[in-house]
Amino acid sequence: MTEFEDKLLDIISKVLLLDKDEITDDLRRKDFEPWDSMAHLILVSEIESEFDMFFEDEEVVELWTVGDIKRVLASKLSS
């Protein structure tokens, strides 16, 4: 696991109150009740703060799974 993934899992774990080993790339907002709209905004805000970057509004609404978050964040950090 990379440092980037470890930091991201820490944030997701903290916001969604999950153990890190319960978090998979397939974890989906609509299938996980605690990941409601407020938790989503907190999650986005925490990620932006930790990684010193910004998600566009269109990107925020397209983040449906942990895998989506990893993909978009990785592309932003590599550019």
ABEGO torsion letter per residue (X at the ends): XBAAAAAAAAAAAAAAGBBAAABBAABBAAABAABBAAAAAAAAAAAAAAAGBBBBAAAAAABABAAAAAAAAAAAAAX
